[in-house]
Amino acid sequence: MKKLLLFLCCFAANYCFAQHVTISADKMNVLYIGVPNPITVVAEGLQCKNVNIAIEGAQIMPGDEPCKFNVVVKEPGIVIAKVYTISKGGNKIIGEIEFRVKRPMLPTARVGGKTCGIITRTELMSQIGVGAYMDNFDFDAPFVVNSFTASIIRNHNTIFEKTNTGAKFNNDILRAIQTIKPGDIFSCADVRVTSTGNNNALTNSIELTVID
């Protein structure tokens, strides 16, 4: 059997794992749902055009360079990547490796780039809604804010509360923000997002103390 190296670059962890497919797969080998996971396949003595990869239930697309592929998986669990040669005499499997399939981390919800702490009244009044950000995750993972509940708390009493659909503040919330005073707490709770591999998932709450 030709020596074959299969590399999975997991940018979320900033590591690359490389191993012969004839030995056990590293437990850290992970494919993330819904994003193009970059994989490089190299077989000694074979040109890149004569090597391919197959994973049941996955979408596999050519990468930007020889021997590179982008793999998109849909369901969590375990998958087997089978590497095979392409020849006129027929395809031949020359190795396989096991990968875990995981959902990407949830994005972090923020207002004005913040999840907690203080925010000036002027800064808060300039915000248009809740943003969601995927920290320390280098894949292109699109996501949206589906809904949240905005509240204003003054002297430990909730003086305003409104459920919002989508990421942008609705008119009621925008008007309420205009009346906010230093010392009030502005919060967005029950923030639900749809990100790659996570459908309408509940993420973090936001709590900001307003200052002058």
TAUR-V798723 format. One record per residue. N is the residue number from 1. SS is DSSP state (H for helix, E for strand, - for the rest). D_CENTER is the distance of its C-alpha to the mean C-alpha in Angstrom with 1 decimal. Layout:
[[N/SS/D_CENTER] [N/SS/D_CENTER]]
//
This chain:
[[1/-/37.1] [2/-/35.7] [3/-/33.5] [4/E/29.9] [5/E/26.9] [6/E/23.3] [7/E/20.6] [8/E/16.9] [9/E/15.1] [10/E/12.2] [11/-/11.2] [12/-/9.1] [13/-/12.5] [14/-/14.6] [15/E/16.8] [16/E/18.3] [17/E/20.0] [18/E/23.1] [19/E/25.7] [20/E/28.5] [21/-/27.6] [22/-/30.9] [23/-/29.7] [24/-/27.3] [25/-/23.6] [26/-/22.0] [27/-/20.3] [28/-/17.4] [29/-/16.7] [30/E/13.2] [31/E/11.5] [32/E/8.0] [33/E/8.5] [34/-/8.4] [35/-/7.6] [36/-/10.8] [37/E/11.4] [38/E/14.5] [39/E/17.6] [40/E/21.1] [41/E/24.1] [42/E/27.5] [43/E/30.7] [44/-/33.8] [45/-/36.5] [46/-/34.5] [47/-/33.3] [48/H/29.7] [49/H/30.9] [50/H/32.4] [51/E/29.3] [52/E/26.6] [53/E/24.0] [54/E/23.5] [55/E/21.1] [56/-/22.2] [57/-/20.0] [58/-/17.6] [59/E/17.6] [60/E/18.8] [61/E/19.4] [62/E/21.4] [63/-/19.9] [64/-/21.5] [65/-/23.9] [66/-/26.2] [67/-/25.0] [68/E/21.3] [69/E/19.1] [70/E/15.7] [71/E/14.8] [72/E/12.7] [73/E/13.1] [74/-/13.2] [75/-/14.4] [76/-/14.0] [77/E/17.0] [78/E/18.8] [79/E/19.4] [80/E/22.2] [81/E/22.0] [82/E/25.5] [83/E/26.8] [84/E/29.9] [85/E/32.5] [86/-/33.6] [87/-/37.4] [88/-/40.3] [89/-/41.3] [90/-/38.1] [91/-/34.7] [92/E/34.7] [93/E/32.0] [94/E/32.2] [95/E/29.5] [96/E/26.5] [97/E/23.7] [98/E/21.6] [99/E/17.9] [100/E/15.9] [101/E/13.1] [102/E/10.4] [103/-/7.7] [104/-/4.3] [105/-/5.5] [106/-/6.4] [107/-/6.8] [108/E/10.4] [109/E/13.1] [110/E/15.9] [111/E/19.2] [112/-/20.7] [113/-/18.0] [114/E/19.1] [115/-/18.3] [116/E/21.9] [117/E/25.1] [118/E/27.4] [119/E/27.3] [120/E/30.4] [121/H/31.8] [122/H/31.8] [123/H/28.1] [124/H/27.1] [125/H/29.4] [126/-/27.7] [127/-/24.3] [128/-/23.4] [129/E/20.6] [130/-/17.4] [131/E/14.4] [132/E/10.8] [133/E/9.0] [134/-/6.0] [135/-/8.6] [136/-/9.4] [137/-/6.4] [138/-/8.4] [139/-/6.8] [140/-/7.4] [141/-/4.7] [142/-/7.4] [143/E/8.0] [144/E/11.5] [145/E/13.6] [146/E/16.0] [147/E/18.5] [148/E/19.8] [149/E/23.3] [150/E/24.8] [151/E/27.8] [152/E/30.4] [153/E/32.3] [154/E/35.7] [155/-/37.9] [156/-/35.9] [157/E/36.4] [158/E/33.8] [159/E/35.4] [160/E/32.7] [161/E/29.9] [162/E/28.2] [163/E/25.4] [164/E/23.4] [165/E/21.8] [166/-/19.0] [167/-/17.8] [168/E/21.2] [169/-/24.0] [170/-/26.7] [171/H/30.3] [172/H/31.2] [173/H/28.6] [174/H/29.5] [175/H/33.2] [176/H/32.6] [177/H/30.8] [178/H/34.0] [179/-/36.1] [180/-/34.1] [181/-/36.1] [182/-/35.6] [183/-/35.0] [184/-/33.1] [185/E/29.7] [186/E/27.0] [187/E/24.3] [188/E/21.4] [189/E/20.9] [190/E/19.4] [191/E/16.4] [192/E/14.6] [193/E/11.5] [194/E/10.2] [195/E/6.6] [196/-/5.9] [197/-/7.7] [198/E/8.5] [199/E/11.7] [200/E/13.4] [201/E/12.3] [202/E/14.1] [203/-/12.7] [204/-/14.9] [205/-/18.2] [206/E/19.7] [207/E/23.3] [208/E/25.2] [209/E/28.9] [210/E/30.7] [211/E/33.2] [212/-/35.8]]
//
